[in-house]
Amino acid sequence: MTAMVVGFAVTLGTLLVQGIAVTAGVEAISALVARRLVGIHLWRNSAAMLMLIITLLIGHLAQMALWAMAFMAAGEFETFALAFYHSAVNYTTLGYGDIVMSENWRLLGPQEAVSGTLAFGWSTAALVTIVIRLFRYRHLALLRDESRGRSKETRGSKPARQ
């Protein structure tokens, strides 16, 4: 029962970290769009997506570290490196099975797998949402330019294939 309570608390903490990472990444891109630094140019959009991916990756690594600290606090591992490795295996649902925690804390593994699955799903949703937003923004800008009689070449970008 203790493992379930600890696992639930750590899961809430890690999902809070995920929420912060997603919000930070999405808000940063929204600010860039508002300043018209991204949205129209394909390469700038790609750079913005890379920034979002790195932000989300840092969030995932922080969540694995939180789980590793919980494993250390439970006395399951002597080194953080081993705890982090075990955490990464659980979080990503690889499930190598080369390290097994004691019977008292074994339920933390599946709880971390659920936490990681939720977080990866959330990251995927954020990435897809931003790709769609940037695509729509770029498409509307191209339509606006064409309706004003400005061609893509006039703006300095290569013509898109239709």
C-alpha positions as a Markdown table, in Angstrom:
| # | Residue | x | y | z |
|---|---|---|---|---|
| 1 | Met | 0.0 | 0.0 | 0.0 |
| 2 | Thr | 2.9 | 2.4 | 0.7 |
| 3 | Ala | 4.3 | 1.9 | -2.7 |
| 4 | Met | 0.9 | 2.7 | -4.3 |
| 5 | Val | 0.7 | 6.0 | -2.3 |
| 6 | Val | 4.3 | 7.0 | -3.1 |
| 7 | Gly | 3.8 | 6.1 | -6.7 |
| 8 | Phe | 0.6 | 8.1 | -7.0 |
| 9 | Ala | 2.4 | 11.1 | -5.4 |
| 10 | Val | 5.4 | 10.9 | -7.7 |
| 11 | Thr | 3.1 | 10.5 | -10.7 |
| 12 | Leu | 1.3 | 13.7 | -9.8 |
| 13 | Gly | 4.7 | 15.4 | -9.4 |
| 14 | Thr | 6.0 | 14.2 | -12.7 |
| 15 | Leu | 2.8 | 15.2 | -14.6 |
| 16 | Leu | 3.1 | 18.6 | -13.1 |
| 17 | Val | 6.7 | 18.8 | -14.5 |
| 18 | Gln | 5.2 | 17.6 | -17.9 |
| 19 | Gly | 2.6 | 20.4 | -17.7 |
| 20 | Ile | 5.2 | 23.0 | -17.1 |
| 21 | Ala | 7.4 | 21.7 | -20.0 |
| 22 | Val | 4.5 | 21.6 | -22.4 |
| 23 | Thr | 3.2 | 25.0 | -21.3 |
| 24 | Ala | 6.7 | 26.6 | -21.6 |
| 25 | Gly | 7.3 | 25.2 | -25.0 |
| 26 | Val | 3.9 | 26.1 | -26.5 |
| 27 | Glu | 3.9 | 29.6 | -24.9 |
| 28 | Ala | 7.4 | 30.2 | -26.3 |
| 29 | Ile | 6.3 | 29.3 | -29.8 |
| 30 | Ser | 3.1 | 31.4 | -29.4 |
| 31 | Ala | 5.2 | 34.4 | -28.5 |
| 32 | Leu | 7.4 | 33.8 | -31.5 |
| 33 | Val | 4.3 | 33.6 | -33.7 |
| 34 | Ala | 3.0 | 36.8 | -32.2 |
| 35 | Arg | 6.2 | 38.6 | -33.0 |
| 36 | Arg | 6.0 | 37.1 | -36.5 |
| 37 | Leu | 9.4 | 35.4 | -36.0 |
| 38 | Val | 7.9 | 32.0 | -37.0 |
| 39 | Gly | 4.9 | 30.9 | -38.8 |
| 40 | Ile | 5.6 | 31.8 | -42.4 |
| 41 | His | 9.1 | 30.5 | -43.1 |
| 42 | Leu | 9.6 | 26.8 | -43.2 |
| 43 | Trp | 13.1 | 26.8 | -41.7 |
| 44 | Arg | 12.1 | 29.1 | -38.8 |
| 45 | Asn | 9.1 | 26.8 | -38.2 |
| 46 | Ser | 11.5 | 23.8 | -38.1 |
| 47 | Ala | 13.8 | 25.6 | -35.7 |
| 48 | Ala | 10.8 | 26.4 | -33.4 |
| 49 | Met | 9.7 | 22.7 | -33.5 |
| 50 | Leu | 13.2 | 21.7 | -32.6 |
| 51 | Met | 13.1 | 24.1 | -29.6 |
| 52 | Leu | 9.8 | 22.5 | -28.5 |
| 53 | Ile | 11.2 | 19.0 | -28.9 |
| 54 | Ile | 14.3 | 19.9 | -26.7 |
| 55 | Thr | 12.0 | 21.5 | -24.1 |
| 56 | Leu | 9.8 | 18.4 | -24.0 |
| 57 | Leu | 12.9 | 16.1 | -23.8 |
| 58 | Ile | 14.3 | 18.1 | -20.9 |
| 59 | Gly | 10.9 | 17.6 | -19.2 |
| 60 | His | 11.0 | 13.9 | -19.7 |
| 61 | Leu | 14.5 | 13.6 | -18.4 |
| 62 | Ala | 13.5 | 15.6 | -15.3 |
| 63 | Gln | 10.6 | 13.2 | -14.7 |
| 64 | Met | 12.9 | 10.2 | -14.9 |
| 65 | Ala | 15.2 | 12.0 | -12.4 |
| 66 | Leu | 12.2 | 12.5 | -10.0 |
| 67 | Trp | 11.4 | 8.8 | -10.2 |
| 68 | Ala | 15.1 | 8.0 | -9.7 |
| 69 | Met | 15.1 | 10.1 | -6.5 |
| 70 | Ala | 12.0 | 8.3 | -5.3 |
| 71 | Phe | 13.8 | 5.0 | -5.8 |
| 72 | Met | 16.8 | 6.3 | -3.9 |
| 73 | Ala | 14.6 | 7.6 | -1.1 |
| 74 | Ala | 13.0 | 4.2 | -0.8 |
| 75 | Gly | 16.5 | 2.7 | -0.4 |
| 76 | Glu | 16.3 | 0.6 | -3.6 |
| 77 | Phe | 19.6 | 1.9 | -5.2 |
| 78 | Glu | 22.9 | 3.1 | -3.9 |
| 79 | Thr | 23.8 | 5.3 | -6.8 |
| 80 | Phe | 21.8 | 7.9 | -8.7 |
| 81 | Ala | 23.1 | 6.6 | -12.0 |
| 82 | Leu | 21.7 | 3.1 | -11.5 |
| 83 | Ala | 18.4 | 4.5 | -10.2 |
| 84 | Phe | 18.2 | 6.8 | -13.2 |
| 85 | Tyr | 18.9 | 3.9 | -15.6 |
| 86 | His | 16.2 | 1.8 | -14.0 |
| 87 | Ser | 13.9 | 4.8 | -14.1 |
| 88 | Ala | 14.5 | 5.3 | -17.8 |
| 89 | Val | 13.8 | 1.7 | -18.5 |
| 90 | Asn | 10.5 | 1.9 | -16.7 |
| 91 | Tyr | 9.5 | 5.3 | -17.9 |
| 92 | Thr | 10.0 | 4.4 | -21.6 |
| 93 | Thr | 8.3 | 1.0 | -21.0 |
| 94 | Leu | 11.4 | -0.9 | -22.3 |
| 95 | Gly | 11.1 | -3.3 | -19.4 |
| 96 | Tyr | 14.6 | -4.9 | -19.8 |
| 97 | Gly | 14.2 | -6.7 | -16.5 |
| 98 | Asp | 17.9 | -6.7 | -15.8 |
| 99 | Ile | 17.2 | -4.9 | -12.5 |
| 100 | Val | 14.2 | -5.8 | -10.3 |
| 101 | Met | 13.3 | -3.8 | -7.2 |
| 102 | Ser | 12.4 | -5.4 | -3.9 |
| 103 | Glu | 8.9 | -6.8 | -3.3 |
| 104 | Asn | 7.9 | -3.8 | -1.2 |
| 105 | Trp | 8.6 | -1.3 | -4.0 |
| 106 | Arg | 8.1 | -3.4 | -7.1 |
| 107 | Leu | 4.8 | -1.7 | -8.0 |
| 108 | Leu | 6.6 | 1.6 | -8.6 |
| 109 | Gly | 7.8 | 0.2 | -11.9 |
| 110 | Pro | 4.4 | -0.1 | -13.5 |
| 111 | Gln | 3.3 | 3.2 | -12.0 |
| 112 | Glu | 6.3 | 4.9 | -13.7 |
| 113 | Ala | 5.5 | 3.2 | -17.0 |
| 114 | Val | 1.9 | 4.6 | -16.8 |
| 115 | Ser | 3.3 | 8.0 | -15.9 |
| 116 | Gly | 5.7 | 7.9 | -18.9 |
| 117 | Thr | 3.1 | 6.7 | -21.3 |
| 118 | Leu | 0.8 | 9.6 | -20.3 |
| 119 | Ala | 3.7 | 12.1 | -20.6 |
| 120 | Phe | 4.7 | 10.8 | -24.0 |
| 121 | Gly | 1.1 | 11.1 | -25.2 |
| 122 | Trp | 0.9 | 14.6 | -23.9 |
| 123 | Ser | 4.1 | 15.5 | -25.7 |
| 124 | Thr | 2.8 | 14.0 | -28.9 |
| 125 | Ala | -0.4 | 16.0 | -28.6 |
| 126 | Ala | 1.6 | 19.2 | -28.1 |
| 127 | Leu | 3.8 | 18.6 | -31.1 |
| 128 | Val | 0.9 | 17.8 | -33.4 |
| 129 | Thr | -1.0 | 20.8 | -32.2 |
| 130 | Ile | 2.0 | 23.2 | -32.9 |
| 131 | Val | 2.7 | 21.6 | -36.3 |
| 132 | Ile | -0.9 | 22.1 | -37.3 |
| 133 | Arg | -0.9 | 25.7 | -36.0 |
| 134 | Leu | 2.3 | 26.6 | -37.9 |
| 135 | Phe | 1.1 | 24.9 | -41.1 |
| 136 | Arg | -2.2 | 26.8 | -41.0 |
| 137 | Tyr | -0.4 | 30.1 | -40.2 |
| 138 | Arg | 2.0 | 29.5 | -43.1 |
| 139 | His | -0.9 | 28.5 | -45.5 |
| 140 | Leu | -3.0 | 31.5 | -44.6 |
| 141 | Ala | 0.0 | 33.8 | -45.1 |
| 142 | Leu | 0.6 | 32.4 | -48.6 |
| 143 | Leu | -3.1 | 32.8 | -49.5 |
| 144 | Arg | -3.0 | 36.4 | -48.2 |
| 145 | Asp | 0.0 | 37.1 | -50.3 |
| 146 | Glu | -1.5 | 35.6 | -53.4 |
| 147 | Ser | -4.7 | 37.5 | -53.0 |
| 148 | Arg | -2.7 | 40.8 | -52.7 |
| 149 | Gly | -0.9 | 39.9 | -55.9 |
| 150 | Arg | 2.4 | 39.2 | -54.3 |
| 151 | Ser | 4.0 | 36.1 | -55.4 |
| 152 | Lys | 6.1 | 33.8 | -53.3 |
| 153 | Glu | 9.2 | 34.8 | -55.2 |
| 154 | Thr | 8.6 | 38.5 | -54.3 |
| 155 | Arg | 8.8 | 37.6 | -50.6 |
| 156 | Gly | 12.2 | 35.9 | -51.2 |
| 157 | Ser | 11.1 | 32.3 | -50.5 |
| 158 | Lys | 11.2 | 29.4 | -53.0 |
| 159 | Pro | 7.9 | 28.5 | -54.6 |
| 160 | Ala | 6.1 | 25.7 | -53.0 |
| 161 | Arg | 5.1 | 22.6 | -54.9 |
| 162 | Gln | 1.4 | 22.3 | -55.5 |
